[in-house]
Amino acid sequence: MKELIIAFGLFLFVEGILYALFPSKMRNMLKKLELIKDSQLRTGGLVFALIGFVIIYYAKN
């Protein structure tokens, strides 16, 4: 459970630092997200979730 809390904290840190350092670029990137189809976002999300799962699986073993 401790690792999950650390991972979530790291996620928030990385996201926060990106918005703090590059606010205008992050805003532009979010606007571009509206142009991407839902199916493309879903596929990309599933691919990254799978990659994350594989990394966690191998890191824990």
Residue pairs with C-beta under 8 A, 6 or more apart in sequence:
18 26
19 26
33 41
